[in-house]
Amino acid sequence: MTARLLIVGPQGSGKGTQGVRIAEAFGIPAISTGDMFRAAVSGGSELGERVKAIIEAGDLVPDELTSAVVRERLSEGDAAGGFLLDGYPRNLGQVGDLDAFLTDRDEQLDAVIELDVPREESIARLSQRAAEQGRSDDTEEIIANRLAIYERETAPILDVYRERGAVVAIDGVGSLDEITERIVAALEARGLARVG
């Protein structure tokens, strides 16, 4: 049994936290483009320096660069039996890149988890995260820019996946455990089995 999943939602929706929990429940790696980019930045490589300048401006890493990093990661052995992608695809061009990659492997997505969180809740969560973690990429201006980019570029990918019948809409407000249980129940209802 495989589980090839995406988790989609605005910044501050809890994608990262829920992605890790869901990946664990289904025995697959959680693959976060944000984590991959932050690792590149902290490593100080040429790629890391390019990514750092883009992130600090509150902009998104270009599609070509992002798709190449994700393709490389999905080709690793631990992703052969499934994966949970967080932060990719984030626009229609990347949906095409992912489709092409999966088609080449004769695979398809099992579900797209949509975490539905009101804008005000996202902003409150991100502001709290900035204060707690001291993240320089969580200023009020950058948060507003990221949410606008999400609404303009990422939200439309959900329409594509809805047409394919892949979207599982989840209320993203509540305790961590409540939200995790909602997601797991929705995935199990689609025939996916958690491990253990």
C-alpha positions in Angstrom: 0.0 0.0 0.0 1.4 3.4 -1.0 0.3 6.9 0.0 1.3 9.7 -2.3 0.0 12.9 -0.7 0.1 16.6 -0.9 -0.8 19.0 1.9 -1.9 22.4 0.9 -3.0 25.5 2.9 -1.9 29.1 3.5 1.1 29.9 5.6 0.2 29.5 9.2 -2.3 26.7 8.5 -0.2 24.1 10.3 0.9 22.3 7.1 4.4 21.6 8.4 3.2 20.2 11.7 0.3 18.2 10.3 2.5 17.0 7.4 5.0 15.4 9.7 2.2 13.8 11.8 0.4 12.4 8.8 3.6 11.1 7.1 4.4 9.3 10.4 0.9 7.8 10.6 1.2 6.4 7.0 4.9 5.5 7.1 6.1 7.8 4.4 8.6 10.7 4.4 7.4 14.3 4.8 9.1 16.3 2.1 8.9 20.0 2.8 10.4 22.4 0.2 10.8 25.0 3.0 12.9 22.6 5.1 15.0 21.7 2.0 15.6 25.3 1.2 16.4 26.3 4.8 18.9 23.4 4.9 20.5 24.7 1.8 20.7 28.2 3.3 22.3 27.0 6.5 24.7 24.9 4.5 26.0 28.1 2.8 26.2 26.6 -0.6 25.8 28.6 -3.8 22.2 27.3 -4.1 21.7 28.3 -0.4 22.9 31.8 -1.0 20.6 32.2 -4.0 17.7 30.8 -2.0 18.5 33.1 1.0 18.3 36.3 -1.0 14.9 35.2 -2.5 13.4 34.1 0.9 14.6 37.3 2.7 12.8 39.4 0.1 9.6 37.4 0.9 9.5 36.0 -2.6 9.3 32.4 -3.8 12.1 30.3 -5.2 11.7 30.0 -9.0 9.7 27.0 -10.4 12.6 25.4 -12.3 14.9 25.4 -9.2 12.1 24.1 -6.9 11.0 21.4 -9.3 14.6 20.1 -9.8 15.1 19.9 -6.0 11.8 18.1 -5.5 12.4 15.6 -8.4 15.8 14.8 -6.9 14.3 14.2 -3.5 11.4 12.1 -4.8 13.9 9.8 -6.6 15.5 8.8 -3.2 14.7 5.3 -2.0 12.6 6.2 1.0 10.0 7.9 -1.3 9.5 4.9 -3.5 6.5 3.7 -1.4 5.0 7.1 -1.0 5.5 10.6 0.3 3.8 13.7 1.7 4.7 16.9 -0.1 4.4 20.2 1.8 5.0 23.4 -0.1 5.0 21.8 -3.6 3.4 22.2 -6.1 2.6 25.8 -5.2 1.4 27.0 -8.7 -0.1 25.6 -11.9 3.3 25.3 -13.6 4.6 23.1 -10.8 1.4 21.0 -11.0 2.5 20.2 -14.6 6.1 19.4 -13.5 4.8 17.0 -10.8 2.3 15.4 -13.2 5.1 14.8 -15.7 7.4 13.3 -13.0 4.7 11.0 -11.7 3.5 9.9 -15.1 7.1 8.9 -16.0 7.0 6.6 -13.0 3.5 5.4 -13.7 2.2 6.9 -10.4 -0.4 9.3 -9.3 -1.4 11.2 -6.2 -3.7 9.4 -3.8 -5.0 12.6 -2.1 -4.5 16.3 -1.7 -5.2 17.5 1.8 -6.5 21.0 1.9 -6.2 22.7 5.3 -8.8 25.3 5.5 -7.9 28.1 7.9 -9.3 31.7 7.9 -6.8 34.4 6.9 -6.9 36.1 10.4 -6.0 32.8 12.0 -3.0 32.3 9.7 -1.7 35.8 10.5 -2.1 35.3 14.2 -0.3 31.9 14.1 2.6 33.3 12.0 3.0 36.3 14.3 3.2 34.0 17.3 5.7 31.8 15.5 7.9 34.8 14.6 7.9 35.9 18.3 8.6 32.4 19.6 11.2 31.3 17.0 12.7 34.7 16.1 12.3 34.0 12.4 13.4 36.9 10.3 11.2 35.7 7.4 8.0 36.2 9.5 7.6 40.0 9.6 4.1 41.4 9.2 4.9 42.7 5.6 6.4 39.4 4.5 3.5 37.5 6.0 1.0 39.6 4.1 3.0 39.2 0.9 3.1 35.4 1.3 -0.6 35.1 2.0 -1.3 37.2 -1.1 0.9 35.0 -3.2 -0.8 31.9 -1.8 -4.3 33.3 -2.7 -3.2 34.3 -6.2 -0.9 31.4 -7.2 -1.4 28.4 -4.9 -5.1 28.3 -4.2 -5.9 27.7 -7.9 -4.0 24.4 -7.9 -6.8 23.1 -5.6 -9.3 23.6 -8.5 -7.2 21.3 -10.7 -7.1 18.6 -8.0 -10.8 19.1 -7.2 -11.6 18.3 -10.8 -9.6 15.1 -10.5 -11.5 14.2 -7.3 -8.3 14.2 -5.2 -9.0 17.0 -2.7 -9.9 16.2 0.9 -11.0 19.4 2.6 -10.1 19.6 6.3 -11.1 22.2 8.9 -7.7 23.4 10.0 -8.9 25.1 13.2 -8.8 23.2 16.5 -6.2 21.3 18.6 -3.3 19.6 16.8 -4.7 16.2 17.7 -8.2 17.1 16.5 -6.9 18.2 13.1 -4.7 15.2 12.8 -7.6 12.9 13.5 -9.8 14.7 10.9 -7.1 14.2 8.3 -6.4 10.5 9.1 -10.1 9.7 9.1 -10.6 11.4 5.7 -7.6 9.5 4.2 -8.8 6.2 5.6 -12.2 6.9 4.1 -10.4 7.0 0.8 -8.9 3.6 1.3 -5.5 4.5 2.6 -4.2 2.5 5.6 -2.0 3.9 8.3 0.9 1.9 9.5 1.1 0.0 12.8 
